[in-house]
């Protein structure tokens, strides 16, 4: 639809939400996507690092401290997503995204120089603070600066681009971790090497969120940001094309319910509880998958090199799934898409735990990673859009952030199951994969049955009081 609307007669955010095309430079997408690159680098590298670092530092697999770097890293995620999510409401999205990378750089350098497992555990916590903050801020930021009709695609794209790193992390781990004594230190150090130039570029290229500016009373600055977006569209496409989008009142647009509404408004607090539960179950299985499975393979009789190779080949399904999720996120109601993906994930988890053929083992693992990767861009978008702007980054911390508690306890659930004698004629090794599959299914059922619909709705519409009250009428 051609531009036949006078922007001056429209509510401010309508000028953004009705745009047909991406209103910012591709560099913005890349600089935000690097957040997820660092997130998944941290998530995946620890699974490769632990077996070798533990052997060098004389920590047996059966020791309580063996899994502590996983747990403290994830506790750091919780602290970072809650703390930095809260401060993102005060200091802005852009400044918060700069702060997370600075903390990540310091933590990664210190972890690379660790001399014992206690130090690794502490520095993983510091890295976790930064990574957790970036997870929530990235989805929040992209949801707020992207037009409604393509929101799922571009929030998903930042996740998908970040997941490309599974290939270099797996390849690097395969060639250097088992063979070079300092290989596991390099795996930590690369996070800092990548982060340093990105800090400078984020300072230069990223615009502030116009929604955040509007909520803190900086209306003129919000209008200036959106005007620059419209100028970019005109420069690239020659004109401003718009798609149908419902108007909202300026009063609704500028209303600020405050962070307390997360606790005091029943309609919003219900969403907090729902999404926390979803993320808790998902992360219990997902972090067991990425941090414990190489150890399971080794305990099942595979060599370190073979375990890393199988895990690396399987994990390539992650970024394939993420790009698929990015492509279909705006085409299907996200709640139903999430449910379908998790049903498939459970099936593939179970197959992975019973297959013995090397080729089929890798294929089953690929399909598990594919579904897990497919789910993330859909759910990061879905979580960010279910909360008002003034609550969004804090709510991401309380749902996705606290949900990482599931990941923190995952090794202490899955490893004992795997090392047990099993039950009902099924080995502990197989039961460990069944347990991971069940966590995926529970997460999918909760969001598919209880979550509200959001497809192509403006963020302010999704969080309008009328829709909030109607959450149960789906």
Secondary structure, DSSP 8 states (H G I E B T S, - for coil): ----S-GGGS-TTHHHHTBSS--S-HHHHHHHHHHHHHHHHHHHHHHHHHHHHHHHTT--TTSGGGGHHHHHHHHHHHHHHHHHHHHHHHH-HHHHHHHHHHHHHHHHHHHHT--SHHHHHHHHHHHHHHHHHHHHHHHHHHHHHS-GGGHHHHHHHHHHHHHTHHHHHHHHIIIIITTSTTHHHHHHHHHHHHHHHHHHHHHHH----HHHHHHTT-HHHHHHHHHHHHHHHHHHHSS--B-------HHHHH----TTHHHH-HHHHHHHHHHHHHHHHHHHHHHHHHHHHHHHHHHTT--HHHHHHHHHHHHTHHHHHHHHHHHHTTTS-HHHHHHHHHHHHHHHHHHHHH--SHHHHHHHHHHHHHHHHHHHHHHHHHHHHTS-HHHHHHHHIIIIIHHHHHHHHHHHHHHHHHHS--BTTB-HHHHHHHHHHHHHHHHHHHHHHH----TT--HHHHTSHHHHHTTT--
